[in-house]
Amino acid sequence: NGNLVTTLGTKVDDNDKIEVNGVPIHKEQLHTYLLYKPRNVVSTVSDNKGRKTVTDFFKDLPYRLYPVGRLDYDTSGLLLMTN
């Protein structure tokens, strides 16, 4: 809002307009989902063994989601997903 900030950790309000080198920075909209993870799905964003991951259920979204916590591969249950 017209103030030059040089102090690391300066707090801003939700309504503040923030620019870095003249480029506006926009607050990212938060998205949260509750996923019922089936058995035989990995609770990570990728898997080097090629197994299905919880993020595979959200491939069509324009933003990336991450699991909050984890469930074992052979366990089913509720898992929180957020960006």
Residue, then its C-alpha position, 0 to 999 in steps of 0.5 A: n500500500g505504498n510502503l517500502v518494506t525491508t524487514l523480514g517477517t513484516k505482517v500484512d493485512d488481507n487487503d494490502k496490495i503487495e508488489v515485488n519489483g513492480v509485479p503484483i503478488h496475489k494471495e493464493q486461494l486455499h483449497t481443502y478436500l477430504l479424500y477417502k483413500p482406498r487401499n493400495v494407494v500411496s499417501t504421497v504426491s509421487d511414487n518411484k515404484g509407479r503405484k497410484t498416489v492420492t494426487d492422481f485423484f485430483k489431476d484435473l485441478p488447476y492447482r496442486l494438492y498435498p496430503v496432510g499426514r499419511l495412511d499406509y499403502d494397504t490402509s483405507g481411510l480419510l485423508l485431508m488434502t490441501n494446497 
